[in-house]
């Protein structure tokens, strides 16, 4: 029996990213077009790697330690 090929990082739609961040889709498009959030263009659409979303959010954590 053949084993399935390992999948790479999850690809999210703009709508899924917007829902996860609780912002509008337009905000996600602005982040992509401004170069703040990395994305992959698939035809007319964008896909965002889960790793890229996590990196974007991690870079914007505020607050002190302790």
N, C-alpha and C positions, 0 to 999 in steps of 0.2 A: 504494500500500500504506500502510495506517495505521501510525503509530508508536505504540508503547505509551506510556501516560501515565507521567510520572515518579513514582516511588514516594517516599514520605516516609521518615522514619527507621524503621529496623527495629523491630518490636514483638516483645518477648520474653515468654514465659510465666513464671510464678513458678518453675516447675521449671527452666527454662533459666537463669534468673538465679541460682537456688540452686546449680546445677551449676557455673556460671561462677565463683561466689564460693566454692565448696566449703563451703557451709553448708546447713542444712536448709531446706525450704520454709517451715516455721514461722518461722524467723528472718526470711525475706523478708517474710512476712505481718506480722510484728511491726514491721519497718522501715517498711512501707507504712502500717500503722495508726497508728504513732507519728509519722508525718509526715516521717520522715527520707529516705524514698525515694519519689519521685513515681511515680504509676501511674495508669492509665486503667482505669475499670471498664467491662467489656463484659459485660452481663448479670450473671451471678453470678461472673464471673471477672475477674482483673486482667491487664492487659498493661503492660509497662514499656518505654518507649522506650530504645533503645540509648544515646542521648544522655544520658538521665536516669541510667542506670546508670553511664556514664562520669563524669558530674559528681559523683555520689555517691562513687565510688571516688577520684576526683582530690582531693576535699575531705578525704579521710582519709589521704592519704599522709603518712608520718612519716619522719624522718631528716634528717640534716644535708646541706648542700651541700658538695661538694668532694671 
